[in-house]
Amino acid sequence: MAEALKVACNAFHATKISFANELGRLFRHLGIDSRMVMQLLCQDSKLNISPAYLKPGFAFGGSCLPKDLRSLLYIARMNSLDLPAPIGALASNRLSVNEV
């Protein structure tokens, strides 16, 4: 259990760093202050920095999450930027849907 927790924590930290760096590249390209965006993102402790979404189970859905991920990836593609983390989130979600 302890080793699983250590690996989970480090994988989560690496994922957060990759996410921030990828959005930083995109926002810098668009002239947006990525540090300010991340500072504001971290202020939302109800959903963004909380255990709310850290519950293994079914895939994400609804109208906002898939739409906004695809929108983010479209903007990146139109600016010739690669964002593997959001691409991976959509791919992982498809796998979760297909498991049911």
Secondary structure, 3 states (H helix, E strand, C coil): CHHHHHHHHHHHHHHHHHHHHHHHHHHHHHCCCHHHHHHHHHHCCCCCCCCCCCCCCCCCCCCHHHHHHHHHHHHHHHCCCCCHHHHHHHHHHHHHHHHC
